[in-house]
Amino acid sequence: MNQHANLTHWSLRQDLAVAFRWTARLGMHEAVANHFSLALNPEGTRFLINPNGRHFSRITASSLIEIDANDPETLSRPDAPDPTAWGLHGSIHRTCPHARCVMHVHSIHATVLASLADSRLPAIDQNTAMFHNRLVVDEHFGGMAFEEEGKRCASMLSDPRITTMVMGNHGVLVIGATVAEAFNRLYYFERAAETYIRALQTGRPLRVLPEEIAEKTAREWETYPGFADAHLRELRAILDEEDPGYAT
């Protein structure tokens, strides 16, 4: 008998569990903080999210909780999510239906970038160009992302063209249409931030791409056939061999 027969969206749960496990493997997690969520209904208001206090490396498909952004009693549930997860992810899923998958971390290089007086990410290579004209910088950090701060952050993602938010003095948040798209974007943002920071450390002038080439490259990333799906599929295959517990 399938002990998880009462759980829905099993394949999506497994995809999200893969993203949690790999984020931990890559050292982009932070203790038992940070959250990923995935919308389940067309309106985006019902979504999966990690349980409160669970380390990313221990997330499984069945441990993800399903909540409703419009349910005011959510924080009274026995399995209530972290209140900052409710504040930030709940606000985004409530107001931005295009944000199907939301991933927020305090990864090292993204947070270094978020700590600079100028947290913009110039297009200096192929990876940084992925975010050209698709990134917003939040310069008004107001403390932990409880409900009011979460609402303020969500308001900055109303334009579907914006896929990434550098949360000044905080970290980074990315959105995507699928788990694969969001995780691929999260991975490449951390790589892009590292490239930029290391380039700054040389003290030498940067070779910034012209606007037309940066925008062309960003569009090519957006239409690259099957790339994000292939990335997640390979990560899932590795876990199937080395750490299959994620799928339970």
Summary of the structure (lengths in Angstrom):
residues: 248
radius of gyration: 17.7
end to end distance: 13.5
largest distance: 63.0
contacts: 804
relative contact order: 0.16
helix: 46%
strand: 14%
